[in-house]
Amino acid sequence: MPGPVAHIIFAVIALSNSSNKWDQKDFIRGTNFPDIRYFGVIEREKTHLNDVTWEQIKKEKSSFKSGFLFHSLIDKRYDEFIKKNDICSKLPEIPKKEIFFKLYGDIVLYEKISQNDWQNVLDFFKDLSGFQEKSFNIKEESINRWYDLLANYCKQKPSSKSIGQILNSLKLDDFSKILIEVTNMSIKEIFYDIIEQLATNKELNQFIFSFHYFVEKEIKEQLGSANSE
């Protein structure tokens, strides 16, 4: 599955090209809510659904739920693309390497939408009116903390520092401890080193751009005005 930035970018593309009259705030929040499961407050099976279709997304009356379904569909496309291109075999041999790669993708893709779009997204994460997330029986404190984490991560182009901060905030089986034991490096050194390795790999960078192009094309085909006739 892609990182938070990529999910937001694809959600903005969907909103910009859809004939559906989705509420932007609810759709964006719905798209980014499912990964709150990294806090360990809900099982993945409750936030990530199998075999979601475009038809389901378009017919759903709730903008939040449409975004929620959209997240699972994008995850599926990402996983399919990863397997088809055998990406994991091309990544540095480190623990949780797929997590590093998806967050590195956030760096590469961040500027695919405008600063105005990013400001709107940050405002959506601060506005808790409606609060449809409560139906998942997660504490309000955790929901607020999740959106605060996303807002801090997305307020500027991600870096090795911000990636380190978001990873340290998630429940990833003592992720940082494992990395230090394996590499004998500090967390800051680890993140910087891995990002540098990925940045110099032209094949992996091309994959990220190709995935963006592939998904953007599908979104426009499925949600464009031609499909509303």
CORZINOR-V766396 format. One record per backbone hydrogen bond with DSSP energy under -0.5 kcal/mol. NH is the residue of the N-H (numbers start at 1). CO is the residue of the C=O. If there is no record, write none. Layout:
<<NH/CO> <NH/CO>>
//
This chain:
<<3/102> <7/3> <8/4> <9/5> <10/6> <11/7> <12/8> <13/9> <14/10> <15/11> <16/12> <17/13> <17/14> <18/14> <19/223> <22/20> <24/22> <27/23> <28/24> <29/25> <30/26> <31/27> <32/28> <33/29> <34/30> <36/33> <37/34> <38/35> <39/36> <40/37> <41/36> <46/43> <47/43> <47/44> <48/44> <57/53> <58/54> <59/55> <60/56> <66/62> <67/63> <68/64> <69/65> <70/66> <71/67> <72/68> <73/69> <74/70> <75/71> <76/72> <77/73> <78/74> <79/75> <80/76> <81/77> <82/78> <83/79> <84/80> <85/81> <86/83> <87/82> <89/86> <90/87> <91/88> <94/92> <97/94> <99/96> <100/96> <101/97> <102/98> <103/99> <104/100> <105/101> <106/102> <107/103> <107/104> <108/104> <109/105> <110/106> <112/109> <113/110> <118/114> <119/115> <120/116> <121/117> <122/118> <123/119> <124/120> <125/121> <126/122> <126/123> <127/123> <128/126> <131/129> <134/131> <135/132> <136/133> <137/134> <142/139> <143/139> <144/140> <145/141> <146/142> <147/143> <148/144> <149/145> <150/146> <151/147> <152/148> <153/149> <154/150> <155/151> <163/159> <164/160> <165/161> <166/162> <167/163> <168/164> <169/165> <170/167> <171/38> <172/170> <178/174> <179/175> <180/176> <181/177> <182/178> <183/179> <184/180> <190/186> <191/187> <192/188> <193/189> <194/190> <195/191> <196/192> <197/193> <198/194> <199/195> <200/196> <201/198> <202/200> <205/201> <206/202> <207/203> <208/204> <209/205> <210/206> <211/207> <212/208> <213/209> <214/210> <215/211> <216/212> <217/213> <218/214> <219/215> <220/216> <221/217> <222/218> <223/219> <224/220> <227/224> <228/225> <229/226>>
//
